[in-house]
Amino acid sequence: MSAADPVSHAHARRLLTVLGVGFGLAVTVGNIIGAGILRTPGEIAGHLPQFAPFIAVWIIGGLYALLGANSLAELGTIVPKSGGQYVFVRRALGDYPAFIVGWSDWISTCGTTAFVAIVIGEHARDLFPRLVTSIGIVALIVIGALTIVQWFGVKWGSGAQNVTSVLKALAFLILIAACFRFGARNPMMTSFETEPETSMLLAFVLALQAVIYTYDGWTAVIYFSEEVKNPGKNIPRSMFGGVISVIVIYLLVNIAFLSVVPLGSLAGEKRPAGVVARHLFGPYGDNVLLWITLVALLSALNSNVLMAPRVILAMGRDRLFWRGATEVNRGGTPDVALLISSALAVAFVMSGRVESILAVLAFFFVVNYSLSFVSLFVLRRREPDIERPFRAWGHPFTTGLALLASVAFLIGAILSDTRMSIYALVILGASVPIYFLMKLRTT
């Protein structure tokens, strides 16, 4: 291979194996917990107006995340390459399924980056109305600032993730403590006295869909598998520790809210945390909530800026994306991939249609989980003797249950939003010629 060969140049530097279990926990918690937990309780209370089912649906959603983590922890340790679910789907199922997973994952992660940055801009405007005149400009500044931080290297990016995730956890713990300290009601006694508008089964399914969305993000550490020291131990520790931490925080937040206001007061509220904050802090409640949300969103945004470049780096290695995206700088950052990913996020911000794009791509996130669970079955059968530092507990039953739950969730999502599902199927069909074009250009 000649010195001028671009492939040789792209691999002149590699990702650095410098991340520990602390980062794994931080990126998992940081990626899961965003504004959802401050908004979703109102939707859940509208569907499930009694305390027991209201809390039960959060527990079941957490168990689904644990089942998924159990399976993906094995995949992340037997194929310890950065890039997320794309990596082991390709190994188990081949190029085209991996192409679908990689492209949908990358685009949705960049879209999430844009969406979170816009929400940060909205909150900044509410906090500083005289200083902030444009939500879009704030969103672009935040994306640009975090891109610069990542550019300096993986240690800078992981440091930012650790700090913002710790601040997020502290903010939620302070809110929880304030609720229990100043709340006056017994949550077991708070119920909504009217009958639900739908059957309990349908109400529970609809509530569970919202809860699973709120738990989404538990796969974060596998985007950095080859950068994690001792991945055979630290990836499972990060995934299980992160998911369990989030389950505890989510349960505490919901019970804490109900120690302040009755369940009926939250039903249908788009900002239920605002109702609680006003009860606790009076006229300062809205501002307190805005600050808590900002801290939560910064951590989530940083995790997405970290994750997106690693998807297209992995795809570039396999010639399913431009090979230039495999370049890594001295600090261990896939710099070209970072610039491409941030540029796409900026384009989403400027388009003003990021919510519509994410609504269509939401179809794929459960598809990706389903393909990952299928991958574990395939690799267990095809490669029985491969080294497995971690073996999924209870496989094939636990993996099968997670797969069935994902398929059921996917069916529910199609039935509840048929129009967006049709758009997603159109995108899936359009991906076939794009895939073959990509293969032709890189052969």
N, C-alpha and C positions, 0 to 999 in steps of 0.2 A: 504493500500500500504506500503510495507516494506521500511526501510531506505536504503536498498541496491538496490531498484528498479531504473534502469537507467532512466526511464521516470520521476520519482520524481526528480532525480538529475538534469536532463536536464532542468527542470522547476524551479530549485532553485532560479534562477535570471531571471528577465524579462527585456524586452526592456524599456528604460527610456523615459518618456514623457517630453522632455526638449527642443524640437525644436520649433522655432517660424516662423513667416511669412518671416522674413529676410532670414533664411536658405532655406525656400521653394522657394523664388525668386532666391536665389543664385544657388541652385541645378538645377532649371529649366533652367535658362539662361546658367549655366555652362555646362549642359548636351546637350543643343541644339547647341550652338555655338562652332564649332571646326574649322577644316581647310576647311570645305566644302564651307563656304561663301567666302573664298579666292580663291577657284578653280572653283566653279560652274558657276559664271558669264560668264566665257569663253564658257562653253558648252551651256548656255542659249542664249548667243549672236549668236552662230552658228546656232541655231534653229530659233531664232526670231530676225532678223536684224534691226528692227525698235524700236524706243524708247518706244512708247505706249504699244505694246504687251510685250516688254521686262520687263517693270515695272509691267504691269497688272498681269503677271504670278506669280510674287513674292507676290502680294497682294492676289491673289486667293489661293495660297499655304498657306498663313498666315490665311486666313479665314477658310480653312479646319482644320488647327491646332486649331483654336478657337472653331469650331463646335465640334471637338473631346474633347477639354478641357471642354466644356459645359456639355457633357454627362458624361465623366469620373469623373468630379468633384462631381456629384451626387452620383455615385457609390462609390467613395472614402470616402464620408461622411456617407453613410448608412452602409458601411462595413469598418469601420476604423481600419483595420489590416494591418500591414506592409507586403509587399510581391509583390506589383505591381498588374498587371491585373489578375494574377493567382487567387487572393483571391476572387474577385467577380464573375469571370467566374465559379469557382467551386461552389459557392453558387447558381448561377443561372442555370448552365448547367450540373453540376455533375463532377465526378472525371476524366473521360477520357479527355474531352475537356480541363479541367484545367491542366491535366498532359501534354498535348501538349503545352499549353501556357507556363506553368512553365519551362519545360525542354528547349524549344526553346529559351525562353527569357533568361534563365540563361546562356546557352551555348553561345548565341550571345553576351550577355553582357561581358562574360569572353573573347570571341574572340575580341570584340571591345577594351577591356582593352589591350590585346596583340598588336592589330594593332596600336592603338594610341601610345603605348610605343615604338613600332618599328619606327614610324614616328618621335617621339621625338629623338630617337637615330640617325636617318638620319640627322635631323636638327642640333643636337649637333656635329655630325661629320663635317658638312659643316661650322659650326661656329668655331670649334676648331679642325682642321684636324690633328694637331700634338699631341693633347692629346687623341683624340678618335680614337681608332684603330678598335673597334668592335661595330657595331650598336646593335647587340644582347646583349652584356654585359651591355650597357647603358640601354636598355629596361628592362633587368632583375633588374638592380639596382633601376630604377625608380619604378617599380612594388613593389619591396621589401621595399623601403623607405615608400611608401604610405600605404602599408600593416601594417608596424610598427606604423605609425601615427594612423591608424584606431584601431589598437589593444589597444591603450591607452584609447579608449572610444569614444562614439558618440560626446562628446563635442569637442574632438580633431579633429575628422573627419569633423564635421560641421564647426569648426573654419577654417580648411584648405580650405574647400569649399567656405566659405565666402570670405576669403582673395584672393584666386585665381580667383574667379568670379569677384570681384571688380577690380582686376588688369586687367583682360580680358576686362571688360567694358571700363576702362580707356584707355587701349591700342587702342581699336577700335575707341573711341571718339577722341583720338589724331590723329589717321590716317584720320578720317573723316574731322576733323578741318584742317589738313594739306592740304588735297585735295581741300577743298573749299577756303582755304587761298591762295594757290599757283597755283590752277588749272586755266586754261585760257579759257576753252571752255564752251559754253552753251549746257547742255545735250540735250535740245530739238532739237538742230540742228545737233546732231550727229546721223547719220544713215548709214547703210550699203547699198551701192548703187546697188549691184547685187541682183538678184532674189533668194529666198531660193530654195534649191534643192527639197524640198517636199512641199505638200500642207500646207496651213496655219493651218488647223485643226490638221493634223498629227504633224506638227512642235510644235504646242502649247501643244499637249498631251505629246510629248516626253520631252519638256521643263518642263512641270508641274510635271512629274515623278521625274526629277532631283531636282526640288525645294522642293517637299514633302520629299524626302530623307534628304535634307538640314535642313528642319524644324523638323525632327524626334528627339524625346527626350523630348517632352513637357509633358510626363507622369511622369517625374522623382519624383515629390513629393509624389505620391501615393505609392511609395516603402517604405515610412516612415510614413504611415498614423497614426499608433498607437503611434508613437513617437512625433507627432506634437501636441502642445498644442492647445486646442479649435479647433479640426479638422473641425467642421462644418462651421467655418468661414475662418480659415487660409488655408485650402486646396484650396477652390475656389479662394481666393485672390492670393495665390501663383501661381496657374495655369494660371489664366487670366492675372495677372500682369506680369508673366514671358513671356507668349506668346506675349502679346502686346509689351513688351520691345524688344523682339527679332524681331518682325515685323518692329518696328521703326528702329532698328539698321540695319537690312538687307536692308531696303529701302534707308536709309541714305548712307550706304556703296556703294550700286549700283549707286545712283545718284552722290555720291562723286567721284567714279571712272570715271564716264562719264563727270565730270567737268574737268578732267585731260587729258583723251584720248578719241578719238571717238569710238563709239560702234564697228565699223569695226576692230579696233585694238585689241579688246578683243576676237573676234569671233574665236573659235577653240583653243584658248590658254589654255594649261593645268594649267598654273600659271598666270592668268590674273592680280592678285594683284602684281606680280613681274613686269609686264609691267608698272603699275601705279607707283610703288615704285621707279623704275629706272628713270621715268620722274620727280618724286618729289625730290629724294635724290641723283641722279646721281650714281656714283660708289658705294655709301653706301646703295643703295636701297635694294639690295638683303639681306644684313645683317639686315637692319631694319625690313624687312618682316619676316626673320627667327626668330627674337626675338618676334615679335607680334604673330607669329604662335606658338612658344614654350609656351608662356603665355596662349594662347587659349587652347592648347592641355593639359597642366597640369590640368587646371580646369575640362576639359572633362574627363580626366583619373581618377581624384579623385572621380568624381561623379559615374563612373562605378565601381570603387573599393568599394564604399559605397553601391551601389545598389545590386550587384550580390549576396552577402551573404544572403540578406533578402528574396530573392526568395526561396532559398533552405531551409531557416529556416521555412518559411510558409509551404512549401511542407512537411518538416519533421514533423511538427505539425499534418498534415493530413495523415501521414504514406505513402506519395508518394515519400519520400526520406528517407535516413537513419536518425533515430531519434536523433543521436548524433549531427546533424547539428542544433538542437534547443537550444544548450547550449549558454548562454549569460554570459559574464564576468561582473565584478563589474562596469566597465565603460559603460555598456550598449551595448557592441559590441557582435554580434554573432560570437565568436572567432573561433570555429571549422568551421563554414560555411565560414568565412573569409579565413582561411587557405586552405580549399578545393578549393574555388573560385580562389584564387591567384595561387594555384598550377596548376589549369587548364589553367590559363592565361600564366603561365610560359611554360607549355607544348606546347601551341600554338606558343609561340615565338620560341621555340627550334625546332618545326616541320617545320617551314618555309612555311607553307601552310595556314596561317590564312586568306589571302585574298580569297582563293577558298572556305574555310569554310563559311566565311561571305556571299559570293555571293549566296551560297545555302540557308543559313538561312534567307537571306533577303526576301525570299518568305513568311516566317512565320510572319514577323512583321506586315504586313497588315492583314494577317489572324487573328492575335491576336487582332488588333483593331476591326475587323469585329465581332469577338466573344464577345468583350466587349460591342459593341453597341447593339448586340442581347441580351446580359445580361440585359441591362437596360430595354428593352421591356419586358423581362420575369419577372423581379423583380417588375416592375410597375403593371403587371397583377397578379402575384402570391402573392405579399405582398403589397397590396395597402395601408394598415394601418401602415406600418413601419414608424418610425420617419425619416423624410427627412430634415435635417438642410439646405440643398441646393437642390432646384429643378431645373433640366435642363430647361433653358429658351426655349420655343417654342416646347418642346417635344409633340407629336412624330415626328413633321415635321423636326426639326433640327437634331434629332438623325437619322431619316430615310435618310435625305440628306447625313449625314456623312457616314452612312452605304452604301448607293448607290455609293458614291465617292470612298469608300474603295474597294468595289467589282469591280468597273470600273478600279481602279488602279491595282488591282490584275490581272484582265484579260489582261490589257496592259503589265504588267510585264511578264506574261506567254507568250504572243505573241512575246515580244521583246527578251526574253531569254528562249527559250523553253528547251534547254538542262539543264540549272540549275533548271528549274521548275520540270523537270522529276526527277532529283536527289532529289529534295525536296519531291516529292510524294513518292519516294522510302523510304526516311527517315520516312515519315509519316506512310507508311505501316509497316515498321520495328518497329515502336513504339508500335504497338498493343501487340506483345508477350512480349516486355519489360515491358509494363504497367501491364500485368497480372502476370508476374514474380515478379514485385515489390509488387503487392497486396498480392501475396502468401507469400512473405518473411516477410511482416509486419503484417500479421494477426495472 
